Amino acid sequence: MLPRVRLCLGAALVAAALTMTAGAHAATVGLSFERFTRSQLPAAQKALADYEGTLKLKGVETFDGYKAWNGSSGTANPQHTKVGSFSSFGPAGSGHSVVGDPSKLQVRHDPTMQWGRYGTEKGAPLGGNWLDSNDNLGMRWEVEGLGKFNALAFFVLDAADVGGKFSIKVGNTLFSDLAGAKGRLSNGNIHFVKVLLSEAVDHLTVELMHDRTNDGFGVAGAAVALAPVPLPPAALLLASGLGGLAFLRRRRRTAA
């Protein structure tokens, strides 16, 4: 009977290994989208700080190291930041909040702007800088150059306040109409976004977008990290199978 039991366990181990191999090429994505008002900024900052405290941080970007728009020049489409590179996509904006080149994103620092975007860094003068969509359709974030990671955290500011529906695409996974599906939101709203992958990767494309131009938004406090994730069922099966084989080997030695 012992060889037969070993064969059955061996088949289970092969099945587990195949399942794990297949899953390694299709990481699943979990996304959390928590809303705060501008008056709740301290609570939002605490939520980000508490979450970062559970992670092994690979990079954090506040955009305070980049020149903000000053009326004549600034940093557009920042590349090679501490968390990757950013660029716009889709039709360019043409709204009243557009500054500089309307086809590009813009680092900004004018927290009293009437459209409700602002920096979120705790303790920074007037809230610090943020990256503005410049009323474009969307913002593409290439997360790379940081080694392996499986977690992202960031703030989205002022989404869906002009009638657009706000969505986020992580890799090939689309989270549609996260904000605005039930109507316009108030100016200056904050959304704390957390993304967790089922496995670590070294490159990821994230797209933030409205379904129309001229409904601007900002991004601030972006962090990339490694987070502990539960073992997938296949890994648990593999571990239990290995444990079973070890037990049977000991039993066979004892019987001999």
N, C-alpha and C positions, 0 to 999 in steps of 0.2 A: 504493500500500500504506500510505503514511503515514496518510491519513485513517482507514483501517480500524483500524489499530493504536491511534490516538488514541481512536476510538469504543469499542474494547474496554476500554482503560484507563479511559475515562470511566464505563463501566458498572460497572467494579470499584469506582471511587471512590463512585458512588452507592450501591452495595450496602454498602460499608463505612460510609458515613454513615448509612444506614438502620439498620444493625446497632447502631451506636454510639447512635443516638437511642433505639432500642428498649431497649437495655441501661441507658440513663440512668434509666429509670423502675423498674428492678428490680435494685438493688444486691445482689450476692451477699455472704454473711457467712461469714467464717472465724473459728473459735473454738479457742483453746488452753486446756487445763485441766490444770495441773501441780500435783501434790500434794506437800506437805511436812508433816512432823510439827511439833509445837510446839517441840521441841528444835532444829529446823532453821530457826527464825525468822530468824536472821542470814542464812542462805542465801536465804531467801525475800525478805528485804528487799533483798539485793544483786541478785537477779533483777529485781525491780521497778525499782530504781535504774538498772541497766544498760539495761533496756528503755526507760525514760523518756529515757535519754541519746540514743536514736536517733530521738526524736520531737520535733516542734514542739508543745510543751505549750500547750493552750488553757485548762486549769483543773485544779487538784489539790485534793481535799478530804480532810482527815484527821479532820474532825468535832471537832477540839480547840477550835474557836472557839465551840462550842455548849455550853450548860449540860447536864451529864450528870445522870442520875437520882441524887438524894441521899437517897432514902428518903421524900421527900414531894413532890418536883417535879423537872422536867427538861424537855428538849426532845423533843417528839413529832412524828413526820412532818415532819422539817426541809424547809422550802421555800426556793427561791432560793439554794441553796448555790453553791459555786464550780463545781459540775459539773451543776447542775440541781436537780430537786425529787424527794422521796422520799415514798411513802405505802404503806400496806398494802392488800392485797386478799384477798378470800375470808373464810372464817370466822375469828373472833378466837381467839387462843390462850387456854388455860386451865391451862397447865402451871405447875410450881413456879417457873420462872424469870421469869414474867410480872410486870412492875411497872407501876404507873400504870394508864392506860387500856388494857385488853387488846385493844382494836380498832385500836391505833396502834403504829407503830414507836417505838423509844425510843433516844436517844443514851445510852450507858452508859460507865462508867469504873470497873469493879470486876474487874480481871484475875485475882483469885483465886477468882472464882465457880466453883463446883464443876461447872458445865456446860461449861466450857472455852472461853468466848469472851473475847476480850481485844483491846486495841489493838495495832497493829503499827508505829506510827511510830517510826523509829529515833531514839534519844536522848531521847524524851519520857518523863517520869516514869511508871514502871509501864506503859509502852507506849502511853499516850495513850488517847483515846476511840475508840469504834467505834459503828456504827449497828446496833442489834439488831432482829431480826425480832419479838421479844416473843412468840415461839411462834405467830405468825400463819401462815396458809397460805403467804403470799408477800409479796414486796417489789417495788413498781413504781418504776422509776427513769425519770423523764422527762428526757432529756439535751437541754438547750436553752439558748438565751441566750448561746452561746459563739461564734457564727459557724460556719463550715464545719469539720467534723471527719470523720475516717474511722477513728479508733482509740480503743479504751478499754482500760484496765488497772485491775485491782482485786483485792483479796483477799476470798475467802469463807472464813469461819471456822466450824469445828465443824459442818460439813454431815453429814447422814445418820448421826448417831451414836445415834439412838433408833429406827431402823428405817424411816425415810422414804427415798424416792428423790428426789434433788435434780436439778432441771432448770433450764435457762436459756432464755428466749425473747428473741431479738433481732429487733425488728421483727416480721415474720411467720415467722421461721425458728426452729423449736424444736429445741433440743439436749436430748434427753430422757435421763433416768437417767444423768447424768454421774457421780453418786456414789450409792452405796447399792444399786445393782442386784445386787451380789454379796455383800450383807450389810452389817451395821452397821460404820461406821468408828469409830476411836478418838476419844475426847474431845479437843477442842483441835486437830483437824486444820486445816491451812491449804491452800487451793487458790488458786493464782495464775492468774487468768483474763485472757486477752488476746483482744480482739475486733478484727478488721480488716474494714472494708467495702471493696468494690471501687470505690466512689466516695464523695466527700465529701458529707455531708448537714448540715443545720442543726437537725434534730430527730430524735430516736430514742427509742423506748420499749423499755426492757429490763425483763423480769420474771424474778425469781429465786424459786424455789418448791420446796417439797416436795410430795409427793402426799398429805400428811396434816398436820394441825396438830400442835403440841406437839413438833416436832422443830426447835428453834430454831437460828438461825444468825446470824452477824454479817457486816457488810461494812466494810472499812477500806481506806485508801490508794487511793481512787478517782481516776483520772486520765483526762482527755479530751484528745485530741491529733490532730494531722495527721501521718500517716506516709506515706513514699513508697510507692507501689504500682506494680507493673509495668503497662505499657501493655497493654490488652486486645488480642486478635488483630485486631479490627476497626481499632483505632487504628494498629497496625503496618501493616496493609494500606493504610490511607489514606496513611500516611507514605511507604511504598514507591511507591504510585501517583503521588503528587505528585512524588517524585524521578524516576520514569520519564517523566512529562510534561515536566519541566524538561530532561531529557537529550534527548528527541526534539525539543524546540524548538531547543536548541543545534545539534543535528545538521542540522535543516532549514535553519537560517541558514547553516551552513557549506556545505551543498550548493548553496544559492542563490548 
